[in-house]
Amino acid sequence: MSTARYDAVVIGARCAGSPTAMLLARSGHRVLLLDKATFPSDTMSTHLVHPPGVAALERWGLMERLQDSGCPPVETYSFDFGPLTIAGTPQPVDGIAHGYCPRRTVLDQLLVDAAVEAGAELGEGFVVDELLADDGTVTGLRGHARGGTTVTERARVVIGADGRHSLVARAVGAEQYDERPSRLAMYYAYWSGLPSVGFDTTIRAEHRRGWAAVPTHDDLTVVPFGWPIDEFHANRSDVEAAFLATVEHAPQFAERVRAARRESRFVGSAQLPGYFRKPFGPGWALLGDAGYHKNPITAMGINDAFRDAELLAAALDDAFGARRSYDQALGEYQQIRDREARPIYELTDDFAQLQPPPPQLQHLLAATRASQAAMDAFVSVQAGTLPAPEFFAPDNVARIIGSAES
């Protein structure tokens, strides 16, 4: 068997792959980072980075670069449910209480640059054709640059950060579990003349519709919106008409849209299932959407990618340094990932059904509206700075309702 040239080859250089490559390279490991795209490059994404993701950028020394790119901060969260609106400021995590909604052309380039500066080798425009294995253990890959000759690379671990349709996951037959159907079709477009200062979400559960408006680069606002999967085919032939009909359920927002200008085409998908995949095996690992996915309605994908990049890089560093066995280190990575991801996974699946809340939840929302502290706690769940089980714990629910009724 050929000697591995790299400790890790990372396939996919976006929000999961580049931070993983950067962190491994910073720890002194030999890393090759590959992507079929050339950067800067856009990709389908609602691209909101909630406060925990911003805190990760700060830990990595990259937040100032994002600030310097001209991306406005997202400091408030608002949820218009029709009968009531809950708005507030998230509780801080590591001293950070704001998010950003950067264009992926900016954020992904920033992360790729950081990985290269850390010492990772970058192969852009590279297509992976197949994984290589020896006696059931992945040992490398074979692929080619556009118009180039076939290249073989060997590594101790091949990491799939290559999205929902991961070649790595498919090649190794990664087990998939706790699956959820695709419940909601999501689309988005960019608008000028539609100012927004925060993460402004509108839910019309009685009409099974939801959308948001979030400021991004170049004085633009990204507006993601969704409707039930069973209406996807009826609406896909004229997405703009479906969108305009949707926002009419909130007349004031519809008026703002009519005064604005759409600056991009609508982008979206109905293929948005939920799943966990076993994220490791002999010579391979998964992270980002390759390892775990949920509907983008809560816009948690980038946060999750950053979290899992830190978890996986730390686990592999321990395994490479023989401080723990590979199976022990990567097994703990899976356990922590699943434990950390599950509350928001369940919340997202419920949210994506766009059903009117049950009476108990309606009662809680009405009570939450009576207290700014309770509203701040509610939006903190959506921002990822307060675990959902903590907010919805019986003692906390009783406290919020009791305070509102006293």
Secondary structure, DSSP 8 states (H G I E B T S, - for coil): ----SEEEEEE--STTHHHHHHHHHHTT--EEEE-SS-SS---S----B-HHHHHHHHHTT-HHHHHHTT--EE--EEEE-SS-EEEE----BTTB--EE---HHHHHHHHHHHHHHHT-EEETTEEEEEEEEETTEEEEEEEEETT--EEEEEEEEEEE---TT-HHHHHHT--EEEEE---EEEEEEEEES---SSEEEEEEGGGTEEEEEEE-GGGEEEEEEEEEGGGHHHHHTTHHHHHHHHHTTSHHHHHHHHTSEE-S--EEES---EEEE--EETTEEE-GGGTEE--GGG--HHHHHHHHHHHHHHHHHHHHTTSS-HHHHHHHHHHHHHHHHHHHHHHHHHHHT-----HHHHHHHHHHTT-HHHHHHHHHHHHTSS-HHHHTSHHHHHHHHHHHH-
